[in-house]
Amino acid sequence: MKYCRVGKRHLAGIFLVILIVLYAGAVWAAEPQPEKPALPQAQAEEEAIAQEKPLEKPPEVLPKFVPGVTPFAPYAPYNLTFGPGPSTGMLAPYGYGGAEDTLIRGWQSHKLGPFRVSPYFEYDTLYRTNVFQTYSNKKSDFVNMINPGIRFELPVAGTHKLSLGYLGNYFIYSRFSDNSHYDQNVNADAALNFSKLSLRVGAAYRNATEEASLLQVGPIFTLSGKRVYNRVTPYFQATYKMADLWRIETNYQFDSLSFAKSIYRVDNYQANTFGGTIFYKFWPKTAALVQFIADIRTHPFDSTRDNVVYTPMAGLTWDPTAKLSGTLKVGYSITNYSDRNAETRGFNPDGVALSIQTLYKLSRFTQMSLVAQRSLQEDVDSANAGYFNTGLLFTLSHFWHYFKVTSYASFSYYNNHYIFNQFDPGTGELKKRDDNIIYAGAGLSRPVTRWLKLRFDYLYYNRGSNFSFYPTNEHKVLLGVQSSF
């Protein structure tokens, strides 16, 4: 499709510019930084313990990799659809937080000239009890998951950094081999930090496959085949500090999703998300914020879905070094659809918007995190039908120092309330769909050597719905090894 070819050319241009800058930096970068001197035994042990600790600050983007255990996230690698997940980052509850994940997976790094190189490799065996997410006649299978990755970093002048990362997600099914697929992720990122001004610019590209599952295309309800898609997401962020109390931040993100087969092109979309935020620090570790977000969504093959969401918000943010840290903001989303004359566009849905990202450290080795959200989203698996997504994700993690084991337990709940009438595929009745989704999981991780770790994860997924055929559930058990060498 012409649309896809244009997107790839733009992406290639972005990556080419980043690579040119990386090459130029290799020529004129400063002297390589000296290696750290050997530490006394006691101090070395303290640092080793610190490396096993959970993250000390709440995620500003999608939850990143923690050495020893992959944070619970129902969307990867467990869920391979566009289902709900925690929305984090400064644009939350809107925007696509995954765009700013620079694919950091390796905990070991090596010097290669002026570059720091972090390789990564993971192999997992995953057992799934309901591969196709059906409400009955469930099919189980074993999945071999292979995840190679590498990241290059180039420090510039001691305060700036250029990054280029790759991560592969390869899913090889034992019984249902037609469901196997090989996903590719590339991310380029530049972080520039001056005395008062900080800039971040980058782009993420994902060529991936949504696995076969129950799918509604217009009024047709069927078991879909695999859906290959391309997702291109460039982003920009600028932060300027005024004196010691004031800070201004602007964000922009372009998110483009396109499916390879024309039968699914009704789900294609483009989203431009703008954000402007003013912070005022009225306590040493606490600041008030006022924010305005504009989310402009267009659909190349279904203009009736085009809409603009304006969301003013206000809230508080805590310094990430505090025992209790995070961000809380509340606002109101005002939505305008382009087609107001269609039968299903008799009104414009407005509603409360909410974003909470907080972390509480109970002790040195134990912490709790909570992500809560409410916003108007779109269902990519149902012709981008709009719905209010209200949910929370709670995680408790603990590092067992004696056994060198990191454990976590997580629970999340999401309610998806659709704003326009749809046809129930079982009864033919026209009504508003309402889904309740629950995830419950737990996991363990332990290092075997400095470059090898073992992991075990369990996840239960349940979706209830007032629509026929939509209720489903599944158990997933994963055993794997992670390596950074």
Long-range contacts (C-beta under 8 A, 24 or more apart in sequence): 1-258, 1-262, 1-265, 3-258, 3-268, 3-300, 4-230, 4-258, 4-260, 7-230, 7-232, 7-256, 7-258, 8-230, 8-232, 10-232, 11-203, 11-205, 11-232, 14-188, 14-203, 14-234, 15-164, 15-186, 15-188, 15-203, 15-205, 18-162, 18-164, 18-188, 18-190, 18-203, 19-164, 21-162, 21-190, 22-152, 22-154, 22-162, 22-164, 25-114, 25-154, 25-156, 25-162, 26-113, 26-114, 26-115, 26-154, 29-114, 29-154, 29-155, 29-156, 30-157, 30-158, 32-111, 32-113, 32-114, 33-155, 49-401, 51-107, 52-399, 52-401, 52-404, 52-406, 52-447, 53-364, 53-365, 53-399, 54-365, 54-367, 54-397, 54-399, 54-406, 55-359, 56-320, 56-321, 56-361, 57-320, 57-321, 57-325, 57-359, 58-88, 58-320, 58-325, 58-326, 58-327, 58-357, 58-358, 58-359, 58-369, 59-88, 59-357, 60-88, 60-89, 60-90, 60-100, 60-357, 61-88, 61-89, 61-97, 61-98, 61-100, 61-101, 62-86, 62-88, 62-89, 62-97, 62-98, 62-100, 62-101, 63-88, 64-101, 64-104, 65-104, 65-105, 66-406, 67-107, 67-453, 68-406, 68-445, 68-446, 68-447, 68-453, 68-455, 69-397, 69-406, 69-407, 69-408, 69-443, 69-444, 69-445, 69-455, 70-443, 70-445, 70-455, 70-457, 71-395, 71-408, 72-393, 72-395, 72-408, 72-410, 72-439, 72-441, 72-443, 72-459, 74-412, 74-439, 74-441, 74-459, 74-461, 76-169, 77-124, 77-126, 77-145, 77-147, 77-169, 77-171, 78-126, 78-459, 78-461, 78-476, 78-478, 79-461, 80-171, 80-209, 80-210, 80-211, 81-133, 81-210, 81-211, 81-213, 81-381, 82-210, 82-379, 82-380, 82-381, 83-437, 84-377, 84-389, 84-391, 84-414, 84-416, 84-437, 86-371, 86-373, 86-391, 86-393, 86-412, 87-355, 87-371, 87-373, 87-375, 88-357, 88-371, 90-237, 90-249, 90-251, 90-275, 90-277, 90-291, 91-251, 91-253, 91-273, 91-275, 91-293, 92-355, 92-357, 92-373, 93-353, 93-354, 93-355, 93-373, 93-374, 93-375, 93-389, 94-273, 94-293, 94-295, 94-309, 94-311, 94-375, 95-251, 95-253, 95-255, 95-273, 95-275, 95-293, 95-295, 96-233, 96-253, 96-255, 96-271, 96-273, 98-204, 98-206, 98-233, 99-202, 99-203, 99-204, 99-233, 99-234, 99-235, 99-253, 99-255, 100-189, 100-200, 100-202, 100-204, 100-235, 101-187, 101-204, 102-151, 102-163, 102-165, 102-187, 102-189, 102-202, 103-149, 103-151, 103-165, 103-166, 103-167, 103-185, 103-187, 104-151, 104-165, 105-147, 105-149, 105-151, 105-167, 105-482, 105-484, 106-149, 106-150, 106-151, 106-484, 107-484, 108-450, 108-451, 108-484, 108-485, 109-153, 112-152, 114-154, 114-155, 115-152, 115-153, 115-154, 116-152, 116-153, 116-154, 116-155, 117-150, 117-151, 117-152, 117-153, 118-150, 118-151, 118-153, 118-484, 119-149, 119-150, 119-484, 119-485, 120-147, 120-148, 120-149, 120-150, 120-151, 120-167, 120-482, 120-483, 120-484, 121-147, 121-148, 121-149, 121-482, 121-483, 121-484, 121-485, 122-146, 122-147, 122-149, 122-480, 122-481, 122-482, 122-483, 123-147, 123-480, 123-481, 124-455, 124-478, 124-479, 124-480, 124-481, 125-478, 125-479, 125-480, 126-476, 126-477, 126-478, 127-476, 127-477, 127-478, 128-474, 128-475, 128-476, 129-474, 129-475, 129-476, 130-472, 130-473, 130-474, 130-475, 131-173, 131-176, 131-179, 131-211, 132-211, 132-212, 132-213, 132-214, 132-223, 133-213, 133-214, 133-472, 133-474, 134-213, 134-214, 134-223, 134-472, 135-214, 135-469, 135-470, 135-471, 135-472, 138-474, 139-175, 139-176, 141-173, 141-174, 141-175, 141-176, 141-179, 142-173, 142-174, 142-175, 143-171, 143-172, 143-173, 143-174, 144-171, 144-172, 144-174, 145-169, 145-170, 145-171, 145-172, 145-478, 145-480, 146-170, 146-172, 159-192, 159-193, 159-194, 160-190, 160-191, 160-192, 160-193, 161-190, 161-191, 162-189, 162-190, 162-191, 163-187, 163-188, 163-189, 163-190, 163-191, 163-202, 164-188, 164-189, 165-189, 169-208, 171-211, 178-226, 179-211, 179-212, 179-226, 181-208, 181-209, 181-211, 181-226, 181-228, 182-209, 183-207, 183-208, 183-209, 184-208, 196-240, 196-241, 196-242, 197-238, 197-239, 197-240, 197-241, 198-237, 198-238, 198-239, 198-240, 199-236, 199-237, 199-238, 199-239, 200-235, 200-236, 200-237, 200-238, 201-234, 201-235, 201-236, 201-237, 202-234, 202-235, 203-232, 203-233, 203-234, 203-235, 204-231, 204-232, 204-233, 204-234, 204-235, 205-230, 205-231, 205-232, 205-233, 206-230, 206-231, 206-233, 210-381, 213-381, 214-469, 214-470, 214-472, 215-381, 216-381, 216-382, 216-383, 216-422, 216-425, 217-263, 217-264, 217-266, 217-383, 218-266, 218-383, 219-423, 219-425, 221-425, 221-469, 227-259, 227-260, 227-261, 227-264, 228-259, 228-260, 228-261, 229-257, 229-258, 229-259, 229-260, 230-257, 230-258, 230-260, 231-255, 231-256, 231-257, 232-256, 244-281, 245-280, 245-281, 245-282, 246-278, 246-279, 246-280, 246-281, 247-278, 247-279, 247-281, 247-287, 248-276, 248-277, 248-278, 248-279, 249-275, 249-276, 249-277, 249-279, 250-274, 250-275, 250-276, 250-277, 251-275, 251-276, 251-277, 257-380, 265-300, 265-301, 266-299, 266-301, 266-302, 266-383, 266-384, 267-380, 267-381, 267-383, 267-384, 268-299, 268-300, 268-301, 269-297, 269-298, 269-299, 269-300, 269-305, 269-378, 269-380, 269-384, 270-297, 270-298, 270-299, 270-300, 271-295, 271-296, 271-297, 271-298, 272-296, 279-317, 284-319, 285-318, 285-319, 285-321, 285-322, 286-316, 286-317, 286-318, 286-319, 287-316, 287-317, 288-314, 288-315, 288-316, 289-313, 289-314, 289-315, 289-316, 289-317, 289-327, 289-329, 290-314, 291-315, 291-329, 291-331, 293-331, 297-378, 297-384, 299-384, 302-383, 302-384, 303-338, 303-339, 304-337, 304-338, 304-339, 304-342, 304-345, 305-337, 305-378, 305-383, 305-384, 305-386, 306-337, 306-338, 306-339, 307-335, 307-336, 307-337, 307-338, 307-386, 308-335, 308-336, 309-333, 309-334, 309-335, 309-376, 310-334, 310-335, 310-336, 311-353, 311-375, 313-353, 313-355, 315-355, 318-358, 323-360, 323-361, 324-358, 324-359, 324-360, 324-361, 325-358, 325-359, 326-356, 326-357, 326-358, 326-359, 326-370, 327-355, 327-356, 327-357, 327-358, 328-355, 328-356, 328-358, 329-354, 329-355, 329-356, 330-354, 333-375, 333-376, 335-376, 335-386, 344-420, 344-421, 345-420, 349-376, 349-386, 349-388, 349-419, 351-376, 351-388, 354-390, 356-392, 365-398, 365-399, 365-400, 365-401, 366-396, 366-397, 366-398, 366-399, 367-396, 367-397, 368-394, 368-395, 368-396, 368-397, 369-393, 369-394, 369-395, 369-397, 370-394, 370-395, 376-419, 377-416, 379-416, 379-418, 382-422, 385-418, 385-420, 385-422, 385-433, 386-418, 386-419, 386-420, 387-416, 387-417, 387-418, 387-419, 387-433, 388-416, 388-417, 388-419, 389-414, 389-415, 389-416, 390-414, 390-415, 390-417, 391-415, 391-437, 393-439, 403-446, 404-446, 404-447, 405-444, 405-445, 405-446, 406-444, 406-445, 406-446, 407-442, 407-443, 407-444, 407-445, 408-442, 408-443, 409-441, 409-442, 410-439, 410-440, 410-441, 410-442, 411-438, 411-439, 411-440, 411-441, 412-438, 412-439, 412-440, 413-437, 413-438, 413-439, 422-467, 424-467, 424-468, 425-467, 425-468, 425-469, 426-467, 426-468, 426-469, 427-468, 431-466, 433-465, 433-466, 433-467, 433-470, 434-465, 434-466, 435-463, 435-464, 435-465, 435-467, 435-470, 436-463, 436-464, 436-465, 437-461, 437-462, 437-463, 437-464, 438-462, 438-463, 445-482, 451-483, 451-484, 451-485, 452-481, 452-482, 452-483, 453-481, 453-482, 453-483, 454-480, 454-481, 454-482, 455-479, 455-480, 455-481, 455-482
